[in-house]
Amino acid sequence: MLMFGFYDTNSLSFKFCDDLKDINSLHIPLLKPVQHTLAKYCQDNGVAHSLYLNNYFFEGKDIAQIIAHINLGAEYVLCENPEIAKAMQDIVEKYVLTLKVLVLSDEKSLNPVVKECLKASIDGIINRTCILES
């Protein structure tokens, strides 16, 4: 299981991006499902990018946009909870995809979330502090 940003483990730096000016090499762009145009820009320019999912974005109406991000080369999917992560992990495993599914957590809820992730075979967990606001 991967762990980023806890107990002196390595950290990744993600940043929510609203438009092209927010994309740079200092942080991994963190995109919402509706931002497939930015994902295409990242793919065309060799920029690693990631997808952010919470309960709102994981409803059935957005599943096609999520699949589009996968096809546009998203390297990570950051999920608000283990339930969303489990559904994404199932897609990753079924279609033998290389992206990593990570659950967002903080120090306070770390142990219960790690247990849930281990039980559900989720790729990893990441500290919320690894996400920078735009």
PADO-805453 format. One record per residue (C-alpha): residue number from 1; residue in one letter; x, z, y. Coordinates in steps of 0.05 Angstrom, whole numbers, plus 32768, in hexadecimal, padded with zeros to 4 digits. Layout:
> resi, resn, x, z, y
> NUM, A, X, Z, Y
...
***
This chain:
> resi, resn, x, z, y
> 1, M, 8000, 8000, 8000
> 2, L, 801A, 7FED, 8045
> 3, M, 801B, 8022, 807C
> 4, F, 802B, 8014, 80C5
> 5, G, 8034, 8046, 80FD
> 6, F, 802F, 8088, 80D5
> 7, Y, 8066, 80B9, 80C1
> 8, D, 809F, 808F, 80DE
> 9, T, 808B, 8051, 80B8
> 10, N, 8097, 800E, 80D8
> 11, S, 8064, 7FF8, 810B
> 12, L, 8045, 7FB7, 811E
> 13, S, 802D, 7FAA, 8165
> 14, F, 7FEA, 7F88, 816E
> 15, K, 7FC7, 7F76, 81AE
> 16, F, 7F80, 7F60, 81BB
> 17, C, 7F82, 7F1C, 81DC
> 18, D, 7F4C, 7EFF, 8208
> 19, D, 7F6D, 7EBD, 821A
> 20, L, 7FAE, 7E96, 8214
> 21, K, 7FD3, 7EBE, 8249
> 22, D, 7FCE, 7EFC, 821C
> 23, I, 7FF3, 7EDB, 81E3
> 24, N, 803E, 7EE7, 81E1
> 25, S, 8076, 7EF7, 81B0
> 26, L, 8076, 7F42, 81BE
> 27, H, 8037, 7F51, 8198
> 28, I, 800D, 7F33, 8160
> 29, P, 7FCD, 7F18, 8180
> 30, L, 7F90, 7F3D, 8167
> 31, L, 7F54, 7F0F, 816A
> 32, K, 7F09, 7F17, 815F
> 33, P, 7EE4, 7EE7, 8131
> 34, V, 7EC7, 7EC0, 816B
> 35, Q, 7F0D, 7EB0, 8185
> 36, H, 7F1D, 7E78, 8155
> 37, T, 7F37, 7E4C, 818D
> 38, L, 7F6E, 7E7F, 819B
> 39, A, 7F7C, 7E82, 8150
> 40, K, 7F85, 7E36, 8150
> 41, Y, 7FB5, 7E3C, 818B
> 42, C, 7FDD, 7E70, 8164
> 43, Q, 7FDE, 7E44, 8126
> 44, D, 7FF4, 7E07, 814E
> 45, N, 802C, 7E2E, 8170
> 46, G, 8046, 7E56, 8134
> 47, V, 802E, 7E99, 8150
> 48, A, 801B, 7ECD, 811B
> 49, H, 7FD5, 7EE8, 812A
> 50, S, 7FA3, 7F19, 810E
> 51, L, 7F59, 7F23, 810A
> 52, Y, 7F32, 7F61, 811F
> 53, L, 7EF3, 7F75, 80FA
> 54, N, 7EC1, 7FAC, 8107
> 55, N, 7E7A, 7FB5, 80EE
> 56, Y, 7E5E, 7F86, 8123
> 57, F, 7E8D, 7F4D, 8113
> 58, F, 7E86, 7F54, 80C8
> 59, E, 7E3C, 7F44, 80C6
> 60, G, 7E29, 7F06, 809F
> 61, K, 7E22, 7ED9, 80DC
> 62, D, 7E6D, 7EDF, 80EB
> 63, I, 7E87, 7ED3, 80A4
> 64, A, 7E94, 7E88, 80B2
> 65, Q, 7EBD, 7E9A, 80EF
> 66, I, 7EE5, 7ECC, 80C6
> 67, I, 7EF3, 7E97, 8092
> 68, A, 7F09, 7E68, 80CA
> 69, H, 7F3C, 7E9B, 80E1
> 70, I, 7F57, 7EA0, 809A
> 71, N, 7F5F, 7E55, 8099
> 72, L, 7F81, 7E56, 80DD
> 73, G, 7FB7, 7E82, 80C1
> 74, A, 7FA5, 7ECA, 80D2
> 75, E, 7FDB, 7EF7, 80B4
> 76, Y, 7FB7, 7F39, 80BA
> 77, V, 7F6F, 7F51, 80BB
> 78, L, 7F67, 7F94, 80DD
> 79, C, 7F27, 7FB7, 80C8
> 80, E, 7F03, 7FF1, 80E8
> 81, N, 7EF2, 8011, 80A5
> 82, P, 7F01, 800D, 805B
> 83, E, 7EBD, 7FEE, 804B
> 84, I, 7ECC, 7FB0, 8075
> 85, A, 7F13, 7FAF, 805A
> 86, K, 7EFB, 7FB0, 8012
> 87, A, 7ECE, 7F74, 801F
> 88, M, 7F08, 7F4F, 803F
> 89, Q, 7F37, 7F64, 8007
> 90, D, 7F07, 7F46, 7FD4
> 91, I, 7F09, 7F04, 7FF9
> 92, V, 7F55, 7F05, 7FFD
> 93, E, 7F5C, 7F14, 7FB3
> 94, K, 7F27, 7EE3, 7F9C
> 95, Y, 7F45, 7EA9, 7FC3
> 96, V, 7F8E, 7EBF, 7FBA
> 97, L, 7F9C, 7EC3, 8005
> 98, T, 7FDC, 7EDE, 8023
> 99, L, 7FC0, 7F04, 805E
> 100, K, 7FC3, 7F50, 805E
> 101, V, 7F85, 7F7C, 8067
> 102, L, 7F93, 7FBB, 808E
> 103, V, 7F64, 7FF5, 809F
> 104, L, 7F6A, 8016, 80E4
> 105, S, 7F72, 8061, 80E4
> 106, D, 7F8F, 809B, 810B
> 107, E, 7FB5, 80DA, 80F8
> 108, K, 7F76, 8104, 80F3
> 109, S, 7F53, 80D8, 80BF
> 110, L, 7F91, 80BD, 809C
> 111, N, 7F8D, 80E0, 8058
> 112, P, 7F44, 80D1, 8049
> 113, V, 7F4D, 8089, 8060
> 114, V, 7F8B, 8080, 8036
> 115, K, 7F65, 809B, 7FF9
> 116, E, 7F2C, 8069, 8005
> 117, C, 7F5D, 8030, 800E
> 118, L, 7F83, 8041, 7FCE
> 119, K, 7F42, 8045, 7FA7
> 120, A, 7F2B, 8002, 7FC3
> 121, S, 7F70, 7FE0, 7FBB
> 122, I, 7F75, 7FCF, 8005
> 123, D, 7FB8, 7FB2, 801B
> 124, G, 7FC7, 7FE8, 804F
> 125, I, 7FB9, 8015, 8089
> 126, I, 7FCE, 8012, 80D2
> 127, N, 7FCE, 8044, 810A
> 128, R, 7F9F, 8035, 8143
> 129, T, 7FD8, 8041, 8173
> 130, C, 7FF7, 7FFF, 815B
> 131, I, 7FC0, 7FDA, 8181
> 132, L, 7FCA, 7FCE, 81CB
> 133, E, 7F90, 7FBC, 81F8
> 134, S, 7F94, 7F7D, 8221
***
